[in-house]
Amino acid sequence: MKISAQDEYGLRILIRIAEADEQNGLSIPQLSELEGMSDSYVGKLTRTLRLAGFIESTRGQKGGYVLAQPPENINVGEVLRALGGALFDEGFCNKHSAGFRICTNSVDCSVRSLWRVVQQSLDHVLGQISLKDLLASEAETNSALEQILSQIQPATA
């Protein structure tokens, strides 16, 4: 399983905007410089984030992007779905039927069950993480994420 570049860079852009001045925000050239990405790629990511309702653009000479809502109200799972979609959705089997009109395993598929459980687990964990959680230091974020993980993972003795 891979995290896409769009997922990674989209989250990084969102974090930069959250850390910026709430009045002016950050422009595409500023975001490009801060993250070492091209203006066109940052433009693509900010467009996706804006259309999904996570950021807004401010007009004017010093215009830029600001959060559309407080960071504690921005769910990381929703952000990742907007950037790249789910790892598994129910339409997956229709797209990967190995050249057949209908997948030969469409009635009884243990692999589909695996992907469904993996997606539900990801949704559960990511649904508990807000953008505000990612604004802390790495150590603080790691501690908060470990706490979330410990709630779903049985304790090992």
DSSP file (Angstrom, degrees, kcal/mol; ACC not computed):
  #  RESIDUE AA STRUCTURE BP1 BP2  ACC     N-H-->O    O-->H-N    N-H-->O    O-->H-N    TCO  KAPPA ALPHA  PHI   PSI    X-CA   Y-CA   Z-CA
    1    1 A M              0   0    0      0, 0.0     2,-0.4     0, 0.0    86,-0.0   0.000 360.0 360.0 360.0 137.0    0.0    0.0    0.0
    2    2 A K        -     0   0    0      0, 0.0     2,-0.5     0, 0.0     0, 0.0  -0.931 360.0-136.5-123.8 143.8    1.4    3.4   -0.9
    3    3 A I        -     0   0    0     -2,-0.4     2,-0.1     4,-0.0     0, 0.0  -0.859  37.6-126.6 -89.2 128.6    0.6    6.9    0.2
    4    4 A S     >  -     0   0    0     -2,-0.5     4,-2.3     1,-0.1     5,-0.2  -0.343  11.5-118.6 -77.6 159.3    0.6    9.0   -2.9
    5    5 A A  H  > S+     0   0    0      1,-0.2     4,-3.1     2,-0.2     5,-0.4   0.868 117.0  57.6 -60.6 -36.8    2.6   12.2   -3.4
    6    6 A Q  H  > S+     0   0    0      2,-0.2     4,-2.0     1,-0.2    -1,-0.2   0.896 106.6  48.1 -63.1 -39.6   -0.6   14.1   -3.8
    7    7 A D  H  > S+     0   0    0      2,-0.2     4,-2.1     3,-0.2    -2,-0.2   0.957 116.1  43.4 -62.8 -51.0   -1.7   12.9   -0.3
    8    8 A E  H  X S+     0   0    0     -4,-2.3     4,-2.2     1,-0.2    -2,-0.2   0.951 119.0  40.9 -61.0 -53.3    1.6   13.8    1.3
    9    9 A Y  H  X S+     0   0    0     -4,-3.1     4,-2.6     1,-0.2    -1,-0.2   0.852 112.2  55.9 -69.7 -33.9    2.0   17.2   -0.4
   10   10 A G  H  X S+     0   0    0     -4,-2.0     4,-2.2    -5,-0.4    -1,-0.2   0.921 110.2  45.5 -63.0 -43.3   -1.7   18.1    0.0
   11   11 A L  H  X S+     0   0    0     -4,-2.1     4,-2.4    -5,-0.2    -2,-0.2   0.907 112.4  51.3 -64.8 -41.6   -1.4   17.5    3.7
   12   12 A R  H  X S+     0   0    0     -4,-2.2     4,-2.3     2,-0.2    -2,-0.2   0.904 110.2  49.2 -63.3 -40.9    1.8   19.5    3.9
   13   13 A I  H  X S+     0   0    0     -4,-2.6     4,-2.4     2,-0.2    -1,-0.2   0.924 111.0  50.3 -61.9 -44.8    0.3   22.4    2.0
   14   14 A L  H  X S+     0   0    0     -4,-2.2     4,-2.2     1,-0.2    -2,-0.2   0.888 110.1  49.9 -62.5 -40.2   -2.7   22.3    4.4
   15   15 A I  H  X S+     0   0    0     -4,-2.4     4,-1.9     2,-0.2    -1,-0.2   0.917 109.6  51.4 -64.7 -43.4   -0.4   22.4    7.4
   16   16 A R  H  X S+     0   0    0     -4,-2.3     4,-0.7     1,-0.2    -2,-0.2   0.917 111.0  47.8 -59.1 -43.9    1.5   25.3    6.0
   17   17 A I  H >< S+     0   0    0     -4,-2.4     3,-0.7     1,-0.2    50,-0.3   0.896 109.9  52.9 -65.4 -39.6   -1.7   27.3    5.5
   18   18 A A  H 3< S+     0   0    0     -4,-2.2    -1,-0.2     1,-0.2    -2,-0.2   0.837 110.5  47.9 -64.1 -32.8   -2.9   26.4    9.0
   19   19 A E  H 3< S+     0   0    0     -4,-1.9    -1,-0.2    -5,-0.1    -2,-0.2   0.591  99.5  92.7 -83.1 -10.9    0.4   27.7   10.5
   20   20 A A  S << S-     0   0    0     -3,-0.7     2,-0.2    -4,-0.7     6,-0.1  -0.192  95.0 -69.9 -82.3 171.7    0.2   31.0    8.4
   21   21 A D     >  -     0   0    0      4,-0.3     4,-2.3     1,-0.2    -1,-0.2  -0.436  41.7-141.5 -58.7 124.0   -1.2   34.4    9.2
   22   22 A E  T  4 S+     0   0    0     -2,-0.2    -1,-0.2     1,-0.2    -2,-0.1   0.718  94.6  54.5 -67.2 -20.7   -5.0   34.0    9.3
   23   23 A Q  T  4 S+     0   0    0      2,-0.1    -1,-0.2     1,-0.1    43,-0.1   0.945 125.8  13.7 -78.7 -49.7   -5.5   37.4    7.6
   24   24 A N  T  4 S-     0   0    0      1,-0.2    34,-0.2    39,-0.1    -2,-0.2   0.751  86.4-168.7-100.2 -28.8   -3.4   37.0    4.5
   25   25 A G     <  -     0   0    0     -4,-2.3     2,-0.4    39,-0.1    -4,-0.3  -0.322  38.3 -56.0  69.9-157.0   -2.7   33.4    4.3
   26   26 A L  B     -A   65   0A   0     39,-1.7    39,-2.8    -6,-0.1     2,-0.1  -0.969  45.4-136.0-126.3 140.1   -0.1   32.1    1.9
   27   27 A S     >  -     0   0    0     -2,-0.4     4,-2.7    37,-0.3     5,-0.2  -0.386  31.7-103.6 -85.5 168.0    0.1   32.5   -1.9
   28   28 A I  H  > S+     0   0    0      1,-0.2     4,-2.7     2,-0.2     5,-0.2   0.927 122.4  50.1 -59.3 -46.3    0.9   29.8   -4.4
   29   29 A P  H  > S+     0   0    0      0, 0.0     4,-2.2     0, 0.0    -1,-0.2   0.898 111.7  48.9 -60.9 -37.3    4.5   31.2   -4.9
   30   30 A Q  H  > S+     0   0    0      2,-0.2     4,-2.6     1,-0.2    -2,-0.2   0.936 112.9  46.5 -65.9 -45.3    5.0   31.3   -1.1
   31   31 A L  H  X S+     0   0    0     -4,-2.7     4,-2.2     1,-0.2     6,-0.2   0.892 111.2  53.4 -62.3 -39.7    3.8   27.7   -0.7
   32   32 A S  H  X>S+     0   0    0     -4,-2.7     5,-1.6    -5,-0.2     4,-1.4   0.919 111.8  44.5 -60.5 -44.9    5.9   26.6   -3.6
   33   33 A E  H  <5S+     0   0    0     -4,-2.2    -2,-0.2     2,-0.2    -1,-0.2   0.921 113.1  50.3 -67.1 -44.5    9.0   28.1   -2.1
   34   34 A L  H  <5S+     0   0    0     -4,-2.6    -1,-0.2     1,-0.2    -2,-0.2   0.860 122.8  30.9 -62.6 -36.8    8.3   26.7    1.4
   35   35 A E  H  <5S-     0   0    0     -4,-2.2    -1,-0.2    -5,-0.2    -2,-0.2   0.470 104.3-120.4-104.8  -3.5    7.7   23.1    0.2
   36   36 A G  T  <5 +     0   0    0     -4,-1.4     2,-0.3     1,-0.2    -3,-0.2   0.881  68.0 130.5  67.7  38.2   10.0   23.0   -2.8
   37   37 A M      < -     0   0    0     -5,-1.6    -1,-0.2    -6,-0.2    -2,-0.1  -0.812  63.0 -94.2-119.8 161.5    7.3   22.3   -5.3
   38   38 A S     >  -     0   0    0     -2,-0.3     4,-2.3     1,-0.1     5,-0.2  -0.383  30.9-119.9 -71.3 152.7    6.3   23.9   -8.6
   39   39 A D  H  > S+     0   0    0      1,-0.2     4,-2.6     2,-0.2     5,-0.1   0.883 113.8  54.2 -57.9 -39.4    3.7   26.6   -8.7
   40   40 A S  H  > S+     0   0    0      2,-0.2     4,-2.0     1,-0.2    -1,-0.2   0.889 108.9  46.8 -67.2 -37.9    1.6   24.5  -11.0
   41   41 A Y  H  > S+     0   0    0      2,-0.2     4,-2.3     1,-0.2    -1,-0.2   0.913 113.3  48.2 -70.0 -41.6    1.6   21.5   -8.7
   42   42 A V  H  X S+     0   0    0     -4,-2.3     4,-3.0     1,-0.2     5,-0.3   0.896 110.2  53.9 -63.1 -39.0    0.8   23.7   -5.7
   43   43 A G  H  X S+     0   0    0     -4,-2.6     4,-2.0    -5,-0.2    -2,-0.2   0.900 108.3  49.1 -60.7 -41.2   -2.0   25.3   -7.8
   44   44 A K  H  X S+     0   0    0     -4,-2.0     4,-2.0     2,-0.2    -2,-0.2   0.926 114.0  45.4 -63.1 -45.9   -3.5   21.9   -8.5
   45   45 A L  H  X S+     0   0    0     -4,-2.3     4,-2.6     1,-0.2    -2,-0.2   0.914 112.7  49.1 -66.7 -43.7   -3.4   20.9   -4.8
   46   46 A T  H  X S+     0   0    0     -4,-3.0     4,-2.5     1,-0.2    -1,-0.2   0.868 109.5  53.6 -66.4 -33.9   -4.8   24.2   -3.5
   47   47 A R  H  X S+     0   0    0     -4,-2.0     4,-2.8    -5,-0.3     5,-0.2   0.937 110.3  46.7 -63.3 -45.5   -7.6   23.9   -6.1
   48   48 A T  H  X S+     0   0    0     -4,-2.0     4,-1.6     1,-0.2    -2,-0.2   0.926 114.8  46.6 -61.3 -45.3   -8.5   20.4   -4.8
   49   49 A L  H  <>S+     0   0    0     -4,-2.6     5,-2.5     2,-0.2     6,-0.9   0.858 113.9  48.7 -66.9 -35.3   -8.4   21.6   -1.2
   50   50 A R  H ><5S+     0   0    0     -4,-2.5     3,-1.4     4,-0.2    -2,-0.2   0.930 110.3  49.5 -70.0 -45.7  -10.5   24.7   -2.0
   51   51 A L  H 3<5S+     0   0    0     -4,-2.8    -1,-0.2     1,-0.3    -2,-0.2   0.808 108.7  54.3 -64.1 -28.5  -13.1   22.8   -3.9
   52   52 A A  T 3<5S-     0   0    0     -4,-1.6    -1,-0.3    -5,-0.2    -2,-0.2   0.527 118.6-113.6 -82.8  -5.6  -13.4   20.3   -1.0
   53   53 A G  T < 5S+     0   0    0     -3,-1.4    -3,-0.2    -4,-0.3    -2,-0.1   0.658  85.7 113.5  87.5  16.3  -14.0   23.2    1.4
   54   54 A F  S   <S+     0   0    0     -5,-2.5    14,-2.5    -6,-0.2    15,-0.6   0.788  79.3  24.0 -90.2 -29.8  -10.8   23.0    3.4
   55   55 A I  E     -B   67   0A   0     -6,-0.9     2,-0.3    12,-0.3    12,-0.2  -0.892  63.2-153.1-131.7 162.7   -9.3   26.4    2.3
   56   56 A E  E     -B   66   0A   0     10,-2.9    10,-2.5    -2,-0.3     2,-0.4  -0.941  19.7-123.7-129.5 153.8  -10.5   29.7    0.9
   57   57 A S  E     -B   65   0A   0     -2,-0.3     2,-0.4     8,-0.2     8,-0.2  -0.816  17.3-149.3 -99.5 141.4   -8.7   32.1   -1.3
   58   58 A T        -     0   0    0      6,-3.7     6,-0.3    -2,-0.4     2,-0.1  -0.878  17.3-134.9-106.0 141.6   -8.3   35.8   -0.2
   59   59 A R        +     0   0    0     -2,-0.4     3,-0.2     4,-0.2     2,-0.1  -0.368  53.0  62.1 -90.7 169.4   -8.1   38.4   -2.9
   60   60 A G  S >  S-     0   0    0      1,-0.2     3,-1.8     3,-0.1    -2,-0.1  -0.356  96.1 -56.5 108.3 174.4   -5.8   41.4   -3.3
   61   61 A Q  T 3  S+     0   0    0      1,-0.3    -1,-0.2    -2,-0.1    -2,-0.0   0.846 139.5  37.1 -60.8 -35.6   -2.1   42.1   -3.7
   62   62 A K  T 3  S+     0   0    0     -3,-0.2    -1,-0.3     2,-0.0    -2,-0.1   0.070  93.0 140.3-103.2  23.9   -1.3   40.1   -0.6
   63   63 A G    <   +     0   0    0     -3,-1.8     2,-0.3     1,-0.1    -4,-0.2  -0.168  15.4 137.2 -66.3 159.9   -3.9   37.5   -1.2
   64   64 A G        -     0   0    0     -6,-0.3    -6,-3.7   -37,-0.1     2,-0.4  -0.892  51.2 -55.0-172.5-158.8   -3.4   33.9   -0.5
   65   65 A Y  E     +AB  26  57A   0    -39,-2.8   -39,-1.7    -2,-0.3     2,-0.3  -0.870  44.1 176.1-108.8 137.4   -5.0   30.8    0.9
   66   66 A V  E     - B   0  56A   0    -10,-2.5   -10,-2.9    -2,-0.4   -48,-0.1  -0.878  41.4 -84.5-129.4 162.9   -6.4   30.5    4.5
   67   67 A L  E     - B   0  55A   0    -50,-0.3   -12,-0.3    -2,-0.3   -13,-0.1  -0.421  26.0-146.6 -66.9 143.7   -8.3   27.7    6.3
   68   68 A A  S    S+     0   0    0    -14,-2.5   -13,-0.2     1,-0.1    -1,-0.1   0.612  83.4  12.0 -84.8 -14.1  -12.0   27.7    5.6
   69   69 A Q  S    S-     0   0    0    -15,-0.6    -1,-0.1     5,-0.0     5,-0.1  -0.959 101.7 -69.6-154.0 165.0  -12.6   26.4    9.2
   70   70 A P    >   -     0   0    0      0, 0.0     3,-2.0     0, 0.0     4,-0.4  -0.265  46.8-116.6 -61.0 148.5  -10.7   25.9   12.4
   71   71 A P  G >  S+     0   0    0      0, 0.0    61,-1.2     0, 0.0     3,-1.1   0.798 113.6  61.7 -59.3 -29.4   -8.0   23.2   12.2
   72   72 A E  G 3  S+     0   0    0      1,-0.2    61,-0.0    59,-0.2     0, 0.0   0.685 102.7  52.6 -71.1 -14.7   -9.7   21.2   14.9
   73   73 A N  G <  S+     0   0    0     -3,-2.0     2,-0.7    57,-0.1    -1,-0.2   0.457  88.4  91.6 -96.1  -2.6  -12.7   20.9   12.6
   74   74 A I    <   -     0   0    0     -3,-1.1    57,-2.4    -4,-0.4     2,-0.4  -0.847  68.5-150.3 -98.8 113.4  -10.7   19.6    9.6
   75   75 A N  B  >  -C  130   0B   0     -2,-0.7     4,-2.0    55,-0.2    55,-0.2  -0.696   8.0-145.9 -87.4 127.6  -10.6   15.8    9.6
   76   76 A V  H  > S+     0   0    0     53,-2.7     4,-2.7    -2,-0.4     5,-0.2   0.859  99.2  57.0 -62.7 -37.1   -7.5   14.2    8.1
   77   77 A G  H  > S+     0   0    0     49,-1.3     4,-2.0    52,-0.5    -1,-0.2   0.909 108.1  47.3 -60.2 -41.9   -9.5   11.3    6.7
   78   78 A E  H  > S+     0   0    0     -3,-0.2     4,-2.1    48,-0.2    -2,-0.2   0.883 110.8  52.3 -66.6 -38.5  -11.7   13.6    4.8
   79   79 A V  H  X S+     0   0    0     -4,-2.0     4,-2.2     1,-0.2    -2,-0.2   0.943 109.9  47.8 -61.9 -47.8   -8.7   15.6    3.5
   80   80 A L  H  X>S+     0   0    0     -4,-2.7     4,-2.7     1,-0.2     5,-0.9   0.866 110.1  52.3 -64.4 -36.1   -7.1   12.4    2.2
   81   81 A R  H  X5S+     0   0    0     -4,-2.0     4,-1.0     3,-0.2    -1,-0.2   0.901 110.7  48.4 -64.7 -39.0  -10.3   11.2    0.6
   82   82 A A  H  <5S+     0   0    0     -4,-2.1    -2,-0.2     1,-0.2    -1,-0.2   0.878 116.1  43.9 -67.4 -37.0  -10.6   14.6   -1.2
   83   83 A L  H  <5S-     0   0    0     -4,-2.2    -2,-0.2    -5,-0.2    -1,-0.2   0.905 140.5  -7.2 -76.1 -42.8   -6.9   14.4   -2.3
   84   84 A G  H  <5S-     0   0    0     -4,-2.7    -3,-0.2    -5,-0.2    -2,-0.2   0.489  91.7-121.5-137.4  -5.1   -6.7   10.8   -3.5
   85   85 A G     << -     0   0    0     -4,-1.0    -1,-0.2    -5,-0.9     2,-0.1  -0.208  49.9 -40.4  85.3 178.0   -9.9    8.9   -2.7
   86   86 A A        -     0   0    0      1,-0.1     3,-0.2    -5,-0.1    33,-0.0  -0.412  44.1-126.5 -78.7 154.6  -10.3    5.8   -0.6
   87   87 A L  S    S+     0   0    0      1,-0.3     2,-0.4    -2,-0.1    -1,-0.1   0.910  99.4  15.2 -62.7 -42.9   -7.9    2.9   -0.8
   88   88 A F        +     0   0    0     27,-0.1     2,-0.3    28,-0.1    -1,-0.3  -0.998  68.4 173.5-136.8 131.1  -10.9    0.6   -1.5
   89   89 A D    >   -     0   0    0     -2,-0.4     3,-2.4    -3,-0.2     4,-0.3  -0.921  46.8-104.8-129.8 163.2  -14.4    1.4   -2.6
   90   90 A E  T >  S+     0   0    0     -2,-0.3     3,-0.5     1,-0.3     4,-0.3   0.741 117.3  61.8 -60.9 -23.4  -17.2   -0.9   -3.6
   91   91 A G  T 3> S+     0   0    0      1,-0.2     4,-1.2     2,-0.1     3,-0.4   0.554  79.2  90.4 -78.1  -6.8  -16.7    0.0   -7.3
   92   92 A F  H X> S+     0   0    0     -3,-2.4     4,-1.3     1,-0.2     3,-0.6   0.901  81.6  54.1 -55.6 -45.8  -13.2   -1.4   -7.2
   93   93 A C  H <4 S+     0   0    0     -3,-0.5    -1,-0.2    -4,-0.3     3,-0.2   0.843 104.5  54.8 -62.8 -34.0  -14.3   -4.9   -8.2
   94   94 A N  H 34 S+     0   0    0     -3,-0.4     3,-0.4    -4,-0.3    -1,-0.3   0.817 109.3  48.1 -68.0 -29.8  -16.1   -3.6  -11.3
   95   95 A K  H << S+     0   0    0     -4,-1.2     2,-0.3    -3,-0.6    -1,-0.2   0.714 114.6  45.3 -81.9 -21.4  -12.9   -1.9  -12.4
   96   96 A H     <  +     0   0    0     -4,-1.3    -1,-0.2    -3,-0.2    -2,-0.1  -0.527  62.6 134.1-125.0  63.9  -10.6   -4.9  -11.9
   97   97 A S  S >  S-     0   0    0     -3,-0.4     3,-1.8    -2,-0.3     7,-0.2   0.176  72.7-114.1-100.0  17.5  -12.5   -7.9  -13.4
   98   98 A A  T 3  S-     0   0    0      1,-0.3     3,-0.1    -3,-0.1    -2,-0.1   0.848  76.4 -47.9  56.2  40.8   -9.4   -9.2  -15.2
   99   99 A G  T 3  S+     0   0    0      1,-0.3    -1,-0.3     2,-0.1     2,-0.2   0.334 114.5 115.2  86.0  -8.8  -10.8   -8.6  -18.7
  100  100 A F  S <  S-     0   0    0     -3,-1.8    -1,-0.3     1,-0.1    -3,-0.2  -0.571  74.5-123.8 -89.5 158.5  -14.2  -10.2  -17.9
  101  101 A R  S    S+     0   0    0      1,-0.2     2,-0.4    -2,-0.2    -1,-0.1   0.897 102.8  23.2 -65.8 -39.4  -17.4   -8.3  -17.8
  102  102 A I  S    S-     0   0    0     -5,-0.1    -1,-0.2    -4,-0.1    -8,-0.1  -0.984  98.9-101.7-127.0 138.8  -18.0   -9.5  -14.2
  103  103 A C    >   -     0   0    0     -2,-0.4     3,-1.8     1,-0.2     4,-0.2  -0.305  24.1-131.9 -58.1 137.4  -15.3  -10.6  -11.8
  104  104 A T  T 3  S+     0   0    0      1,-0.3     3,-0.2    -7,-0.2     4,-0.2   0.674 108.9  48.0 -66.4 -15.4  -15.1  -14.3  -11.5
  105  105 A N  T 3  S+     0   0    0      1,-0.1    -1,-0.3     2,-0.1    -2,-0.1   0.089  74.6 116.8-108.7  21.4  -15.0  -13.8   -7.7
  106  106 A S  S <  S+     0   0    0     -3,-1.8     3,-0.2     1,-0.2    -1,-0.1   0.758  78.8  43.1 -66.1 -24.1  -17.9  -11.4   -7.5
  107  107 A V  S    S+     0   0    0      1,-0.3     2,-0.4    -3,-0.2    -1,-0.2   0.886 128.5  18.4 -87.3 -42.8  -20.1  -13.8   -5.5
  108  108 A D  S    S+     0   0    0     -4,-0.2     2,-0.5     4,-0.0    -1,-0.3  -0.864  73.7 158.4-136.1  98.3  -17.6  -15.1   -2.9
  109  109 A C     >  -     0   0    0     -2,-0.4     4,-1.3    -3,-0.2    -4,-0.0  -0.914  21.9-178.1-131.8 108.2  -14.4  -13.1   -2.6
  110  110 A S  H  > S+     0   0    0     -2,-0.5     4,-1.8     1,-0.2    -1,-0.1   0.803  88.5  58.8 -70.8 -28.8  -12.2  -13.2    0.5
  111  111 A V  H  > S+     0   0    0      2,-0.2     4,-2.5     1,-0.2     5,-0.2   0.905 101.8  53.4 -67.9 -40.4   -9.8  -10.6   -0.9
  112  112 A R  H  > S+     0   0    0      1,-0.2     4,-2.3     2,-0.2    -1,-0.2   0.903 107.3  52.7 -59.2 -40.4  -12.7   -8.1   -1.2
  113  113 A S  H  X S+     0   0    0     -4,-1.3     4,-2.2     2,-0.2    -1,-0.2   0.903 107.9  51.5 -61.0 -41.4  -13.4   -8.8    2.5
  114  114 A L  H  X S+     0   0    0     -4,-1.8     4,-2.5     1,-0.2    -2,-0.2   0.955 111.4  45.5 -59.9 -51.5   -9.7   -8.0    3.3
  115  115 A W  H  X S+     0   0    0     -4,-2.5     4,-2.6     1,-0.2    -1,-0.2   0.868 111.2  53.8 -63.3 -36.3   -9.8   -4.7    1.5
  116  116 A R  H  X S+     0   0    0     -4,-2.3     4,-2.4    -5,-0.2    -1,-0.2   0.924 111.2  45.0 -63.6 -44.4  -13.1   -3.7    3.1
  117  117 A V  H  X S+     0   0    0     -4,-2.2     4,-2.4     2,-0.2    -2,-0.2   0.899 112.7  51.2 -67.6 -40.6  -11.7   -4.3    6.6
  118  118 A V  H  X S+     0   0    0     -4,-2.5     4,-2.5     2,-0.2    -2,-0.2   0.933 112.0  47.3 -61.0 -45.2   -8.4   -2.5    5.8
  119  119 A Q  H  X S+     0   0    0     -4,-2.6     4,-2.9     1,-0.2    -2,-0.2   0.916 111.5  50.1 -63.5 -43.0  -10.4    0.5    4.5
  120  120 A Q  H  X S+     0   0    0     -4,-2.4     4,-2.2     2,-0.2    -1,-0.2   0.888 111.2  49.7 -62.5 -38.8  -12.7    0.5    7.6
  121  121 A S  H  X S+     0   0    0     -4,-2.4     4,-2.4     2,-0.2     5,-0.2   0.926 112.3  46.9 -65.9 -44.9   -9.7    0.4    9.9
  122  122 A L  H  X S+     0   0    0     -4,-2.5     4,-3.1     1,-0.2     5,-0.3   0.934 112.3  50.1 -60.5 -46.5   -8.0    3.3    8.0
  123  123 A D  H  X S+     0   0    0     -4,-2.9     4,-1.9     1,-0.2    -1,-0.2   0.895 110.1  51.5 -59.9 -40.2  -11.3    5.3    8.1
  124  124 A H  H  < S+     0   0    0     -4,-2.2     4,-0.4    -5,-0.2    -1,-0.2   0.943 115.9  39.1 -63.1 -48.8  -11.6    4.6   11.8
  125  125 A V  H >< S+     0   0    0     -4,-2.4     3,-1.6     1,-0.2    -2,-0.2   0.958 118.8  45.6 -68.2 -50.6   -8.1    5.8   12.7
  126  126 A L  H >< S+     0   0    0     -4,-3.1     3,-1.4     1,-0.3   -49,-1.3   0.794 103.9  65.1 -65.4 -27.1   -8.0    8.7   10.3
  127  127 A G  T 3< S+     0   0    0     -4,-1.9    -1,-0.3    -5,-0.3    -2,-0.2   0.648  99.6  53.3 -68.4 -14.4  -11.5    9.8   11.4
  128  128 A Q  T <  S+     0   0    0     -3,-1.6     2,-0.5    -4,-0.4    -1,-0.2   0.383  93.7  85.3 -99.5   1.7  -10.0   10.5   14.8
  129  129 A I    <   -     0   0    0     -3,-1.4   -53,-2.7    -4,-0.2   -52,-0.5  -0.905  57.7-167.8-111.8 128.2   -7.2   12.8   13.6
  130  130 A S  B >>  -C   75   0B   0     -2,-0.5     4,-0.8   -55,-0.2     3,-0.6  -0.668  37.6-109.7-105.8 165.6   -7.7   16.5   13.0
  131  131 A L  G >4 S+     0   0    0    -57,-2.4     3,-1.0   -60,-1.0     4,-0.4   0.862 119.0  63.3 -59.6 -35.2   -5.5   19.0   11.3
  132  132 A K  G >4 S+     0   0    0    -61,-1.2     3,-1.3     1,-0.3     4,-0.3   0.872  95.6  59.1 -58.2 -37.0   -4.9   20.6   14.7
  133  133 A D  G X4 S+     0   0    0     -3,-0.6     3,-0.6     1,-0.3    -1,-0.3   0.814 104.4  51.2 -61.0 -29.8   -3.3   17.2   15.8
  134  134 A L  G << S+     0   0    0     -3,-1.0    -1,-0.3    -4,-0.8    -2,-0.2   0.473  94.0  72.7 -88.2  -2.2   -0.7   17.6   13.0
  135  135 A L  G <  S+     0   0    0     -3,-1.3    -1,-0.2    -4,-0.4    -2,-0.2   0.542  83.7  85.3 -87.9  -6.9    0.2   21.2   13.9
  136  136 A A  S <  S-     0   0    0     -3,-0.6    -3,-0.0    -4,-0.3     0, 0.0  -0.212  95.4 -75.7 -82.6 178.1    2.1   20.0   17.0
  137  137 A S     >  -     0   0    0      1,-0.1     4,-2.8    -2,-0.0     5,-0.2  -0.244  47.4-104.5 -67.7 165.6    5.7   18.8   17.1
  138  138 A E  H  > S+     0   0    0      1,-0.2     4,-2.9     2,-0.2     5,-0.2   0.904 122.2  50.6 -59.9 -42.0    6.5   15.3   15.8
  139  139 A A  H  > S+     0   0    0      2,-0.2     4,-2.1     1,-0.2    -1,-0.2   0.921 112.9  45.3 -63.7 -44.1    6.9   13.9   19.3
  140  140 A E  H  > S+     0   0    0      2,-0.2     4,-2.2     1,-0.2    -2,-0.2   0.906 114.9  47.9 -66.1 -41.7    3.6   15.4   20.4
  141  141 A T  H  X S+     0   0    0     -4,-2.8     4,-2.6     2,-0.2     5,-0.2   0.922 111.0  51.4 -64.5 -44.0    1.8   14.2   17.2
  142  142 A N  H  X S+     0   0    0     -4,-2.9     4,-2.5    -5,-0.2    -2,-0.2   0.904 109.5  50.4 -60.0 -41.5    3.4   10.7   17.6
  143  143 A S  H  X S+     0   0    0     -4,-2.1     4,-1.8     2,-0.2    -1,-0.2   0.920 111.6  47.2 -62.7 -45.0    2.1   10.5   21.2
  144  144 A A  H  X S+     0   0    0     -4,-2.2     4,-1.8     1,-0.2    -2,-0.2   0.896 113.8  47.8 -64.4 -40.3   -1.4   11.5   20.2
  145  145 A L  H  X S+     0   0    0     -4,-2.6     4,-2.5     2,-0.2    -2,-0.2   0.871 108.7  53.9 -70.2 -36.5   -1.4    9.0   17.3
  146  146 A E  H  X S+     0   0    0     -4,-2.5     4,-2.4    -5,-0.2    -1,-0.2   0.879 107.1  52.8 -62.6 -37.3   -0.1    6.2   19.6
  147  147 A Q  H  X S+     0   0    0     -4,-1.8     4,-1.0     2,-0.2    -2,-0.2   0.913 109.5  47.6 -65.0 -42.8   -2.9    6.9   22.0
  148  148 A I  H >X S+     0   0    0     -4,-1.8     4,-0.7     1,-0.2     3,-0.6   0.928 112.8  49.5 -61.9 -45.2   -5.5    6.6   19.1
  149  149 A L  H >X S+     0   0    0     -4,-2.5     4,-1.5     1,-0.2     3,-1.0   0.879 105.1  57.3 -63.0 -38.7   -3.8    3.4   18.0
  150  150 A S  H 3< S+     0   0    0     -4,-2.4    -1,-0.2     1,-0.2    -2,-0.2   0.766  99.8  60.5 -65.7 -24.1   -3.8    1.9   21.5
  151  151 A Q  H << S+     0   0    0     -4,-1.0    -1,-0.2    -3,-0.6    -2,-0.2   0.752 115.0  32.3 -73.9 -23.7   -7.6    2.3   21.7
  152  152 A I  H << S+     0   0    0     -3,-1.0    -2,-0.2    -4,-0.7    -1,-0.2   0.569 109.1  74.2-107.6 -11.2   -8.1    0.0   18.7
  153  153 A Q  S  < S-     0   0    0     -4,-1.5     3,-0.1    -5,-0.1    -1,-0.0  -0.883  84.5-118.5-106.8 129.0   -5.2   -2.3   19.3
  154  154 A P        -     0   0    0      0, 0.0     2,-0.1     0, 0.0    -2,-0.1  -0.369  37.7-102.9 -64.3 143.5   -5.3   -5.0   22.0
  155  155 A A        -     0   0    0     -5,-0.1     2,-0.4    -4,-0.1    -5,-0.0  -0.417  32.3-140.3 -66.5 138.1   -2.6   -4.5   24.6
  156  156 A T              0   0    0     -2,-0.1    -1,-0.1     1,-0.1    -3,-0.0  -0.840 360.0 360.0-101.9 139.1    0.2   -7.0   24.3
  157  157 A A              0   0    0     -2,-0.4    -1,-0.1     0, 0.0    -2,-0.0   0.443 360.0 360.0-101.7 360.0    1.7   -8.5   27.4
